[in-house]
Every structure is written in C-alpha cells, then in structure tokens.
Amino acid sequence: MAMLELEESSEEILGIDFGTTNSVVSFFYEGKPHIIQIDGNNITPSVVQFEEDEKDKTKLSKTFGNLAKDAAVIYPESTVLSVKRYLGTGKKIKIMIGEKETLLTPEQIAGEILAYLKQSAEDYAQDELGLSINFSGAVITVPANSTDKQKNMTRAAAILAGFDEEKLHIRLEPVAAAINYAVNETGNKNVLIYDFGGGTFDSCVLSIENKNSIPEIAVKAAFGDNDLGGNDIDLLVMDIIYEEFKKLAPNIDLFDLDKEDGISKRNKKIAIARLSQIARQTKERLSGAKSAKITMAPFIQEPEIININFELSRETFIAHKRKYLLNDEPSHFERYRDKNLLDMMYQTIKCIENCLEMSKIKPEEIDEIILVGGSSSIWLVTDIIKAKFNKMPYKSISPALAISYGASVYSSIIKGNNTVSGPVIKEKTIHPLGIEIAGRIFAEIVPAGLEIPKEGLKIESKEEFYTNFDDVSSMVISVYEDKNPQANKSVNREGMKRLGGTTLHGIPKAAKGAEKVKITFSVNQDNILKVYAVSESEQGSSTELSVDELY
C-alpha cells in the first residue's frame, strides 16, 4: 500500500452540526467547505453504545455511529440515542451492561460522541487528504431556541471531548445555514430558515444585505419549539405499529417492564428498540412513497410468536392520533395525546407566525425559505410552506449538510482566512432580557436587536431597583427572556421564559426603598448571558450569576 506524504502538522477548526439524531462534520479546505466522511458516510448517527472493556473491567469501551445505532436493537440498555435532548436537564442517564449499572451525565455522553467526531476528522484528514491536522477548535451549532444551560452544557461536552476551550464557538444553526446560502447568492434578502431537526424545531428570520459584494447577515427574530422534532414523528409511527400489535396481543404491555405478561424485561426492551428502528425507517420511506410495507416476522416470540405485517399509507399516517404512552415522558405524551401529523406541521407554522410577528416582516416580504434538518424532507413540509408563502422552498442546498457547511465557513472567518470574502455576521441579541420586579412585572434591561461586539455586550439597568419591604437582608433576582414582546409585561403571560434566579444576600437592613441594587447583564457572542447584582450602599454586597447555573 502506498504511503501518503503528510504535510506539516497544523491546527484547524471543525464545523460541527451536532444533531439530536445525526451529526455532520466539515472543515474549510482549499477555499471551500469540505465534508468529512465517517465510515464512508456524510452523516453520522449521534449514537454511542457502551461495553465492558475486556482488558480493564473498571472501564467502558465505546462504539459509535451506525454500528452503535444497529447495536441498539440487541443492546438497548447500553446504547444511548438522542442524548442532545437531555443536555441542560441535569438528568443522569443509566447504562446497564449485564447486571452492572453506570450513571453518566448527558454532557459526558455528548463529550464521548464529540471526541469520536474529532478523532474521525483527524483520521480522515490524514488517511484521505494526506494532512496532519489537530482539530483543536470547533464551531458547534445549536438550535436558535436553545437555553443558556443547553449552550453551556454543549460547550462543557466539547471541552470533555478534547477541544481547546479558547477555540470553541457556539453558534446558532439558522445563522450557519444562512451563511451557506449567502456565499452563493447576491442581492438583499429576507430569509426564513425552517429548521426541523430530530429533537427541535426552529424558525428564524434573517436579513442578508450585500455591501460591496460582501453579505452581512443579521438575525431579526427566532422562535421555536424545543419539544417538537423528528423523534416525535417517529413516536407517531411507533404508535401506529403498536396499535396493530395490541390487536394481536391485547394483554401484553411492552412499555410496562414490571407487568407479568409472559415476556421478559430484556425481550421487551429489544422489542421496543426494534419498534423504534422500524418506525424511523418507515417515516423515511413515506417521505418518498405513498405507502410503506411494515413487516416484523417474528416481532416477539414469547409468550407466543407474534408477526406484524401490514401496509401503512400516507393517508393513515397523516390521520392517526397518538394513543399510547410509549417510551416518552408522561408530560411529553400528554402534549401529543390525540395529536396527528398535521397538528405537528401546524405547530411549526405557528412558530413561524410568531417569528414573523417578532421580526415585523410580513410573509410576502420573505424572499427565500430555506429548509434545514432531516425532518424537513417530509413531503408535507413543502406543501405547508407553499400554502403559507405561495412559493416553493429554496432547493439548491442540502438540508442535511447546510448547517455544517455554514459552520465550517464560519470557522474560516473566525480564523481570519484571507480566501473568504465574507460574509459578515452581525451577532445581535435575539429577545429582550430582564428581571421580575414587584407585581410580577418584567423589567427589560437588554432590548432585542442590539449588536454584540467581539468583546461582548455589557448593559447596566437604566433604573436602580429598591427593596420593597422594611428590614430585608436579601433580594431574589429572577431572570426572564421575553420571546414574544407585547404591551402586557406580566411574567406570567405566554412568551415569557424564566431563565433562572439567584438571591443577593447581605443587604443592610433599612426602611423600604432605602437600599438600592444595580443590575448588569453581560451577553457574549455565543449569546450566553451572565447577570451581576450589586447592593450600592457602603455596607452592601454583590453577587454574580451565570444563567446556566440557575436551573
């Protein structure tokens, strides 16, 4: 085998679309984005399967990507899918290998996947391109609707993966998609990004202004749903298949592991994993065909052999309403109980309408609609977009690859690559930020649409806040984001999202209103917020909080 002559070792920045279901990795090479193939594929499942290390029983060995995804059917208890949905929740994930239980945080598992992507990228660069590269930095994209906690946990996972903290950049998925669009188009445009991924839906309105042939991109508004994604459509298909199963075996409950119904816990878990896999494959087939054959023979073999064999039409797929609590959380199921595919599609349109209202841009003023994310390939998406905007979505970029392509261009801009003549990204605050004051009223401190300089944005409240009772020694500070600004400033109304809270202790006791507190908000280019509160009397105190620590 011929040996490639390696160029001198260099450091580069990866562009990573770290998705709930799949991930795509690229880097800027020879003047353009270059997708890194992993196991011969452009798209890699965001999946990891754990096993006991044969050499050291105290450690775990890992399998990633397609191999791990396939292993989920046989080893569901030691395989983790869709870990991105758990980032920021604080929930521990249980891994079972035989009788041994291991608890891992979502960021630990996400870190393992990101480390695999990093190593795979370095191996690809060496083996396929003859380049000795250390990908020490990364631009990792997140949904526009991500909380500060989710952004910070993504950053924490990347640091665990071996990326240099100083070279990590968390950027919004729709902005990355817009970059990919802007480098190939001219003219001034209002662009809507319709981002329907595996775990979330985001809509984002951006303006692209071409100044001296260099596009400037600015986010006008973003509105999304962190609990709506392709995974929920998979559950809808699972529900259809499970209904057929219940007709054949009404006394068996696969999702109640403790029920004595003649089937073991392990075989129930294997059946659930198979059900999930077949549902996902069926959804994908129905995007290109009017019906799909579902065959699982046998599906289970205890306490009796049950075969599932039927044809699922698009019409049934559209009309079916969720009936069963499958393997989702009860609160999540309640949201989707009696909802069908059209209900989910209309929820994306509702998000778009909120986004347009926030941006003060009318539907007819949108010049292009760009589809992003694997779930946007569902045929109904194009239908509802055409009905809403009376135009077809933009078709010249790949929904699956657009975000990673844009992230790699972004990485080149950050690095200062002279071969890239733009675009210029105007990082701006997306929604108003503020605190709750007496009467459960929202006091805005940071307005939407403020440009964020490279060194970050720091804004002091225009007004000082006073103690509202005699002799208080502490003040609760609750931080809110107003995702749907209105004249009604109550923190209880729809659109207000509580980001977190802290308590400023050590305020000198005095009469009501005598003690003053100054609040300062700091926002960096990753759109991550920090809040500072200072009691201004000579004997006063101060506190600093990061929103990601407040949940």
C-alpha positions as CSV (number, residue, x, y, z in Angstrom):
1,M,0.0,0.0,0.0
2,A,1.4,3.4,-1.0
3,M,2.1,5.8,1.9
4,L,0.8,9.4,1.7
5,E,3.4,12.1,2.3
6,L,2.0,14.1,5.2
7,E,2.2,17.9,5.2
8,E,3.4,19.7,8.3
9,S,1.1,19.3,11.3
10,S,-1.4,22.2,11.7
11,E,-4.3,23.3,13.9
12,E,-7.7,23.8,12.4
13,I,-11.3,24.5,13.5
14,L,-14.0,22.0,12.8
15,G,-17.6,22.9,11.8
16,I,-19.9,20.5,13.7
17,D,-23.6,20.2,13.2
18,F,-24.2,18.2,16.4
19,G,-27.7,17.0,15.9
20,T,-30.1,15.1,18.1
21,T,-30.3,12.2,15.7
22,N,-27.4,12.7,13.3
23,S,-24.2,14.8,13.1
24,V,-22.3,16.3,10.2
25,V,-18.7,17.4,10.4
26,S,-16.7,19.6,7.9
27,F,-13.7,21.9,7.7
28,F,-12.6,24.7,5.4
29,Y,-10.1,23.3,3.0
30,E,-8.7,24.7,-0.3
31,G,-11.1,27.7,-0.2
32,K,-14.3,25.8,0.4
33,P,-16.2,23.7,3.0
34,H,-15.2,20.0,2.9
35,I,-17.5,17.4,4.4
36,I,-15.6,14.8,6.4
37,Q,-16.8,11.3,5.7
38,I,-17.1,8.9,8.7
39,D,-17.3,5.2,7.8
40,G,-17.9,6.3,4.2
41,N,-20.9,8.5,5.1
42,N,-21.5,12.2,5.2
43,I,-24.0,11.8,8.0
44,T,-23.2,10.1,11.3
45,P,-25.8,8.9,13.8
46,S,-25.3,10.7,17.2
47,V,-25.3,7.4,19.0
48,V,-22.9,5.6,21.4
49,Q,-23.0,2.0,22.7
50,F,-21.1,1.1,25.8
51,E,-19.5,-2.3,26.6
52,E,-17.2,-3.6,29.4
53,D,-13.6,-3.2,28.4
54,E,-12.1,-6.6,28.0
55,K,-8.7,-5.5,29.2
56,D,-9.8,-3.4,32.1
57,K,-13.1,-4.3,33.7
58,T,-13.3,-1.0,35.5
59,K,-13.6,0.9,32.2
60,L,-16.1,1.1,29.4
61,S,-15.3,0.6,25.7
62,K,-17.4,2.5,23.2
63,T,-18.9,2.0,19.7
64,F,-20.3,5.0,17.8
65,G,-22.3,5.9,14.7
66,N,-24.0,3.3,12.5
67,L,-22.6,0.4,14.4
68,A,-23.9,1.7,17.7
69,K,-27.3,2.5,16.1
70,D,-27.6,-1.1,14.9
71,A,-26.5,-2.4,18.3
72,A,-29.4,-0.5,19.9
73,V,-31.7,-3.3,18.7
74,I,-29.7,-6.0,20.6
75,Y,-28.3,-3.9,23.5
76,P,-30.9,-1.2,24.2
77,E,-29.8,-0.8,27.8
78,S,-26.3,0.1,27.0
79,T,-27.0,2.3,23.9
80,V,-27.8,6.0,24.1
81,L,-29.7,7.8,21.3
82,S,-30.8,11.4,21.2
83,V,-28.6,12.5,24.1
84,K,-28.7,16.1,22.9
85,R,-32.3,16.3,24.1
86,Y,-31.1,15.8,27.7
87,L,-28.4,18.5,27.7
88,G,-29.2,21.1,30.2
89,T,-31.8,18.9,32.1
90,G,-29.5,17.7,34.8
91,K,-30.8,14.2,34.3
92,K,-28.4,11.3,34.7
93,I,-28.6,8.5,32.1
94,K,-28.4,4.9,33.2
95,I,-26.2,2.5,31.3
96,M,-26.8,-1.2,32.0
97,I,-24.1,-3.8,31.0
98,G,-25.3,-7.1,32.3
99,E,-26.0,-6.5,36.0
100,K,-23.7,-3.6,36.2
101,E,-25.2,-0.1,36.4
102,T,-23.4,3.1,35.4
103,L,-24.8,6.6,35.7
104,L,-23.5,9.2,33.3
105,T,-24.4,12.9,32.7
106,P,-25.7,13.9,29.2
107,E,-22.6,16.1,28.7
108,Q,-20.3,13.2,29.5
109,I,-22.0,11.1,26.8
110,A,-22.2,14.0,24.4
111,G,-18.5,14.5,25.0
112,E,-17.8,10.9,24.0
113,I,-19.6,11.4,20.7
114,L,-17.9,14.8,20.0
115,A,-14.5,13.2,20.8
116,Y,-15.3,10.4,18.3
117,L,-16.2,13.1,15.7
118,K,-12.9,14.9,16.4
119,Q,-10.8,11.8,16.1
120,S,-12.6,10.6,13.0
121,A,-12.0,14.0,11.4
122,E,-8.3,13.9,12.2
123,D,-8.1,10.3,10.8
124,Y,-9.9,11.3,7.6
125,A,-7.6,14.3,7.0
126,Q,-4.6,12.1,7.4
127,D,-5.8,9.0,5.5
128,E,-7.7,10.6,2.7
129,L,-6.1,14.0,2.3
130,G,-2.6,13.5,3.5
131,L,-2.9,16.2,6.1
132,S,-1.6,16.1,9.6
133,I,-4.2,18.2,11.5
134,N,-5.1,18.7,15.1
135,F,-8.6,20.0,15.2
136,S,-8.1,21.9,18.4
137,G,-11.1,24.2,17.9
138,A,-14.7,23.9,16.7
139,V,-17.7,25.9,15.7
140,I,-20.6,23.8,17.2
141,T,-24.1,24.8,16.2
142,V,-27.2,24.8,18.5
143,P,-30.9,25.5,17.8
144,A,-31.9,29.1,17.9
145,N,-34.2,28.3,20.7
146,S,-31.5,26.8,23.0
147,T,-31.3,27.9,26.6
148,D,-28.1,29.2,28.1
149,K,-27.9,26.0,30.1
150,Q,-28.0,23.9,26.9
151,K,-25.4,26.1,25.2
152,N,-23.1,25.8,28.2
153,M,-23.6,22.1,28.5
154,T,-22.7,21.8,24.8
155,R,-19.5,23.7,25.5
156,A,-18.8,21.5,28.5
157,A,-19.2,18.4,26.4
158,A,-16.8,19.8,23.8
159,I,-14.2,20.5,26.4
160,L,-14.5,16.9,27.7
161,A,-14.0,15.8,24.0
162,G,-10.6,17.5,24.0
163,F,-11.3,20.8,22.2
164,D,-9.4,23.9,23.4
165,E,-11.8,26.0,25.5
166,E,-10.4,29.2,24.0
167,K,-11.1,27.9,20.4
168,L,-14.7,26.8,21.0
169,H,-17.5,28.8,19.5
170,I,-21.2,28.0,20.0
171,R,-23.3,29.4,17.1
172,L,-26.9,29.3,16.0
173,E,-27.9,26.7,13.5
174,P,-30.0,29.0,11.3
175,V,-27.2,31.5,11.1
176,A,-24.9,28.7,9.9
177,A,-27.5,27.7,7.2
178,A,-27.8,31.4,6.2
179,I,-24.0,31.6,5.7
180,N,-24.1,28.6,3.4
181,Y,-26.9,30.3,1.4
182,A,-25.3,33.8,1.4
183,V,-21.9,32.8,0.0
184,N,-23.6,31.6,-3.2
185,E,-26.3,34.3,-3.7
186,T,-26.3,38.0,-4.3
187,G,-28.8,40.8,-3.6
188,N,-30.5,41.9,-0.4
189,K,-32.9,39.3,1.0
190,N,-35.1,38.5,3.9
191,V,-34.7,34.8,4.5
192,L,-36.7,32.4,6.6
193,I,-34.9,29.3,8.0
194,Y,-37.2,26.4,8.6
195,D,-35.1,24.1,10.8
196,F,-36.9,20.8,11.6
197,G,-34.4,18.5,13.2
198,G,-34.5,15.3,15.2
199,G,-35.2,16.9,18.6
200,T,-36.3,20.5,18.0
201,F,-38.0,22.9,15.6
202,D,-36.7,26.4,15.0
203,S,-37.8,29.2,12.7
204,C,-35.6,32.2,12.2
205,V,-35.9,35.3,10.1
206,L,-32.6,36.8,8.9
207,S,-31.7,39.8,6.7
208,I,-28.9,39.5,4.2
209,E,-27.6,42.7,2.9
210,N,-24.9,42.7,0.2
211,K,-22.5,45.6,0.7
212,N,-19.7,45.8,-1.8
213,S,-20.3,42.2,-2.7
214,I,-19.8,41.1,0.9
215,P,-23.0,39.8,2.5
216,E,-23.9,40.9,6.0
217,I,-26.2,38.6,8.0
218,A,-28.3,39.6,11.0
219,V,-30.9,37.7,12.9
220,K,-34.2,39.6,13.0
221,A,-36.1,37.1,15.2
222,A,-36.2,33.4,16.2
223,F,-39.0,31.3,17.6
224,G,-39.0,27.6,18.1
225,D,-40.2,24.6,20.0
226,N,-37.7,22.5,22.0
227,D,-40.1,19.6,22.3
228,L,-41.0,19.1,18.6
229,G,-38.8,17.2,16.2
230,G,-38.4,14.2,14.0
231,N,-38.3,12.0,17.2
232,D,-41.9,12.9,17.9
233,I,-42.9,11.9,14.4
234,D,-41.1,8.6,14.9
235,L,-43.2,8.1,18.0
236,L,-46.3,8.7,16.0
237,V,-45.3,5.9,13.6
238,M,-44.5,3.7,16.6
239,D,-48.0,4.4,17.9
240,I,-49.5,3.1,14.6
241,I,-47.4,-0.1,14.7
242,Y,-48.1,-0.6,18.4
243,E,-51.8,-0.3,17.8
244,E,-51.5,-3.2,15.3
245,F,-49.6,-5.2,17.9
246,K,-52.2,-4.6,20.5
247,K,-54.9,-6.0,18.2
248,L,-52.8,-9.2,18.1
249,A,-51.7,-9.3,21.8
250,P,-54.1,-7.1,23.9
251,N,-52.8,-8.4,27.2
252,I,-49.1,-7.6,26.6
253,D,-47.8,-4.1,27.6
254,L,-44.3,-3.8,26.2
255,F,-43.8,-0.4,27.9
256,D,-44.6,-1.7,31.4
257,L,-41.5,-3.6,32.3
258,D,-42.8,-4.8,35.6
259,K,-46.1,-6.3,34.3
260,E,-46.2,-10.1,34.4
261,D,-47.5,-10.8,30.9
262,G,-45.2,-13.6,29.8
263,I,-42.4,-11.6,28.2
264,S,-39.1,-10.8,29.9
265,K,-37.9,-7.3,30.6
266,R,-34.9,-7.8,28.3
267,N,-37.1,-9.0,25.4
268,K,-39.5,-6.1,26.0
269,K,-36.6,-3.7,25.7
270,I,-35.3,-5.4,22.5
271,A,-38.9,-5.3,21.0
272,I,-39.1,-1.5,21.9
273,A,-35.7,-0.9,20.2
274,R,-36.9,-2.8,17.1
275,L,-40.2,-0.9,17.1
276,S,-38.3,2.4,17.2
277,Q,-35.9,1.4,14.4
278,I,-38.7,0.2,12.1
279,A,-40.8,3.4,12.8
280,R,-37.9,5.6,11.8
281,Q,-37.2,3.7,8.6
282,T,-41.0,3.8,7.8
283,K,-41.1,7.5,8.2
284,E,-38.2,7.9,5.9
285,R,-39.8,5.7,3.2
286,L,-43.1,7.6,3.4
287,S,-41.2,10.8,2.5
288,G,-40.6,9.3,-1.0
289,A,-43.5,6.9,-1.4
290,K,-47.3,6.9,-0.9
291,S,-47.2,3.8,1.3
292,A,-44.7,1.6,3.1
293,K,-44.8,-2.1,3.9
294,I,-44.2,-2.9,7.6
295,T,-43.0,-6.5,8.2
296,M,-41.6,-7.8,11.5
297,A,-41.8,-11.6,11.5
298,P,-41.5,-12.5,14.2
299,F,-41.8,-9.4,16.3
300,I,-41.9,-11.3,19.6
301,Q,-41.6,-15.0,20.3
302,E,-42.7,-15.1,24.0
303,P,-45.2,-16.0,25.4
304,E,-46.2,-16.7,21.8
305,I,-45.0,-15.8,18.3
306,I,-46.5,-12.5,17.1
307,N,-45.9,-11.4,13.5
308,I,-46.6,-7.9,12.3
309,N,-47.3,-7.4,8.6
310,F,-49.3,-4.5,7.1
311,E,-49.2,-1.7,4.6
312,L,-49.1,1.9,6.0
313,S,-50.4,4.6,3.7
314,R,-49.7,8.3,3.8
315,E,-53.4,8.9,4.5
316,T,-53.3,6.7,7.6
317,F,-50.0,8.3,8.7
318,I,-51.5,11.8,8.4
319,A,-54.8,11.0,10.2
320,H,-53.5,8.8,13.0
321,K,-53.7,10.4,16.5
322,R,-51.4,9.4,19.4
323,K,-53.0,6.9,21.7
324,Y,-50.3,5.2,23.7
325,L,-47.7,6.2,26.3
326,L,-44.7,4.7,24.6
327,N,-41.2,5.4,25.9
328,D,-41.6,9.1,26.2
329,E,-42.1,11.1,29.4
330,P,-45.7,11.2,30.6
331,S,-45.8,15.1,30.4
332,H,-44.4,14.8,26.8
333,F,-47.0,12.3,25.9
334,E,-49.8,14.4,27.3
335,R,-48.8,17.2,25.0
336,Y,-49.1,14.9,21.9
337,R,-52.1,12.7,23.0
338,D,-54.8,12.8,20.3
339,K,-52.5,14.9,18.0
340,N,-51.7,13.8,14.5
341,L,-49.0,14.7,11.9
342,L,-51.0,17.7,10.6
343,D,-51.2,19.0,14.1
344,M,-47.4,18.8,14.3
345,M,-47.0,20.6,11.0
346,Y,-49.3,23.4,12.0
347,Q,-47.3,23.8,15.2
348,T,-44.3,24.6,13.0
349,I,-46.4,27.2,11.1
350,K,-47.5,28.7,14.4
351,C,-43.8,29.1,15.4
352,I,-43.2,30.8,12.0
353,E,-46.1,33.2,12.5
354,N,-44.7,34.2,15.9
355,C,-41.3,34.6,14.4
356,L,-42.6,36.8,11.6
357,E,-44.6,38.9,14.1
358,M,-41.5,39.5,16.2
359,S,-39.4,40.4,13.2
360,K,-42.1,42.8,11.9
361,I,-41.7,41.3,8.5
362,K,-44.8,40.1,6.5
363,P,-45.0,36.7,4.8
364,E,-44.9,38.3,1.4
365,E,-41.7,40.1,2.3
366,I,-39.8,36.8,2.7
367,D,-37.6,36.3,-0.3
368,E,-36.4,32.8,0.4
369,I,-37.4,29.9,2.6
370,I,-34.5,27.5,3.4
371,L,-35.3,24.0,4.7
372,V,-32.8,22.7,7.2
373,G,-32.8,19.4,9.2
374,G,-33.6,15.9,8.3
375,S,-37.3,16.1,9.2
376,S,-37.8,18.9,6.7
377,S,-37.7,16.2,4.0
378,I,-41.2,15.1,5.0
379,W,-43.3,15.8,2.0
380,L,-45.9,17.8,4.0
381,V,-43.3,20.4,4.8
382,T,-43.1,21.6,1.2
383,D,-46.9,21.6,1.0
384,I,-47.5,23.8,4.0
385,I,-44.7,26.2,3.1
386,K,-46.1,26.6,-0.4
387,A,-49.6,27.2,1.1
388,K,-48.3,29.7,3.6
389,F,-45.9,31.7,1.4
390,N,-47.2,31.0,-2.1
391,K,-43.7,29.9,-3.1
392,M,-41.5,26.8,-3.1
393,P,-38.6,26.4,-0.6
394,Y,-35.1,27.1,-1.9
395,K,-33.8,23.8,-3.3
396,S,-30.1,24.5,-4.1
397,I,-28.6,23.5,-0.8
398,S,-28.8,20.2,1.1
399,P,-31.0,20.4,4.3
400,A,-28.8,17.7,5.9
401,L,-25.4,19.3,5.1
402,A,-26.2,23.1,5.1
403,I,-25.6,23.8,8.8
404,S,-22.2,22.0,8.9
405,Y,-21.1,23.7,5.6
406,G,-22.0,27.1,7.1
407,A,-20.2,26.3,10.4
408,S,-17.0,25.5,8.5
409,V,-17.2,28.8,6.6
410,Y,-17.8,30.4,10.0
411,S,-14.7,28.7,11.3
412,S,-12.7,30.1,8.5
413,I,-14.0,33.6,9.2
414,I,-13.1,33.3,12.8
415,K,-9.6,32.1,11.9
416,G,-9.1,35.0,9.6
417,N,-8.7,33.1,6.4
418,N,-7.9,35.5,3.6
419,T,-9.6,33.3,1.0
420,V,-13.0,34.1,2.4
421,S,-14.5,37.5,1.5
422,G,-17.3,37.4,4.0
423,P,-20.0,37.0,4.9
424,V,-20.0,39.4,7.9
425,I,-22.2,38.1,10.7
426,K,-23.8,40.7,12.8
427,E,-24.3,39.0,16.1
428,K,-27.3,40.5,17.9
429,T,-29.4,39.9,20.9
430,I,-32.5,37.9,19.8
431,H,-35.1,38.5,22.5
432,P,-35.4,41.1,25.3
433,L,-33.9,40.1,28.6
434,G,-34.7,41.4,32.0
435,I,-35.8,40.6,35.6
436,E,-39.0,40.3,37.5
437,I,-40.0,43.2,39.8
438,A,-42.8,43.8,42.2
439,G,-46.2,42.9,40.9
440,R,-44.8,40.1,38.8
441,I,-43.8,42.6,36.1
442,F,-41.0,42.2,33.5
443,A,-38.4,45.0,33.7
444,E,-36.5,44.9,30.4
445,I,-32.7,45.5,30.7
446,V,-31.4,44.2,27.3
447,P,-33.5,45.0,24.3
448,A,-33.7,42.8,21.2
449,G,-31.6,43.5,18.2
450,L,-28.6,45.0,19.9
451,E,-25.3,44.2,18.1
452,I,-22.9,42.2,20.2
453,P,-19.3,43.2,19.7
454,K,-16.5,40.7,19.8
455,E,-15.6,41.5,23.4
456,G,-19.3,41.0,24.4
457,L,-22.1,43.3,25.4
458,K,-22.5,44.7,28.9
459,I,-25.5,46.7,29.9
460,E,-26.4,48.3,33.2
461,S,-30.0,48.7,34.0
462,K,-31.2,52.3,33.4
463,E,-33.0,52.3,36.7
464,E,-32.0,51.2,40.2
465,F,-34.1,48.6,42.0
466,Y,-35.2,49.2,45.5
467,T,-36.1,46.9,48.5
468,N,-39.8,46.7,48.7
469,F,-40.1,45.8,52.5
470,D,-38.6,47.2,55.7
471,D,-35.5,45.5,57.1
472,V,-35.0,42.9,54.3
473,S,-31.5,41.5,54.1
474,S,-31.8,39.7,50.8
475,M,-33.3,40.1,47.3
476,V,-34.5,37.4,44.9
477,I,-33.4,38.1,41.3
478,S,-35.4,36.2,38.7
479,V,-34.1,36.5,35.1
480,Y,-36.6,36.3,32.2
481,E,-36.4,36.2,28.4
482,D,-39.4,37.7,26.5
483,K,-39.8,35.6,23.4
484,N,-42.9,37.3,22.3
485,P,-42.8,41.0,23.2
486,Q,-46.1,42.7,24.0
487,A,-47.5,45.7,25.8
488,N,-48.5,43.3,28.6
489,K,-45.4,43.0,30.7
490,S,-46.6,40.3,33.1
491,V,-44.1,37.5,33.6
492,N,-47.0,35.1,33.7
493,R,-48.1,35.5,30.1
494,E,-47.2,33.3,27.2
495,G,-43.9,34.0,25.7
496,M,-42.1,34.8,29.0
497,K,-39.4,32.3,29.8
498,R,-37.8,32.2,33.2
499,L,-34.1,31.6,32.6
500,G,-33.2,31.2,36.3
501,G,-32.7,33.1,39.5
502,T,-30.5,33.8,42.4
503,T,-30.6,35.6,45.7
504,L,-28.5,38.7,46.6
505,H,-27.7,38.3,50.3
506,G,-26.1,40.7,52.8
507,I,-28.2,43.8,52.1
508,P,-28.1,46.1,55.1
509,K,-31.4,46.2,56.9
510,A,-33.2,49.6,56.4
511,A,-36.5,51.1,55.6
512,K,-38.4,50.1,52.5
513,G,-36.8,51.7,49.4
514,A,-33.7,52.9,51.2
515,E,-31.4,50.3,49.8
516,K,-30.6,50.3,46.0
517,V,-29.4,47.5,43.8
518,K,-27.8,47.9,40.4
519,I,-28.3,45.0,37.9
520,T,-25.9,44.5,35.0
521,F,-26.4,42.0,32.1
522,S,-23.5,40.7,30.0
523,V,-24.0,38.8,26.7
524,N,-21.2,37.3,24.7
525,Q,-21.1,36.3,21.0
526,D,-22.3,32.8,21.9
527,N,-25.5,34.6,23.1
528,I,-24.7,33.3,26.7
529,L,-25.9,35.6,29.5
530,K,-24.4,36.5,32.8
531,V,-26.1,38.7,35.4
532,Y,-24.4,40.8,38.1
533,A,-26.3,42.4,41.0
534,V,-24.7,44.9,43.4
535,S,-26.1,46.5,46.5
536,E,-24.9,50.1,46.3
537,S,-24.7,51.1,49.9
538,E,-21.3,51.3,51.6
539,Q,-22.1,48.3,53.7
540,G,-23.7,46.5,50.8
541,S,-22.9,43.2,49.0
542,S,-22.7,41.9,45.5
543,T,-23.5,38.7,43.6
544,E,-22.7,37.3,40.2
545,L,-24.6,34.5,38.5
546,S,-24.4,32.7,35.2
547,V,-27.8,31.7,33.8
548,D,-26.7,28.2,33.1
549,E,-26.3,27.6,36.8
550,L,-29.7,28.7,37.8
551,Y,-32.0,25.8,36.8
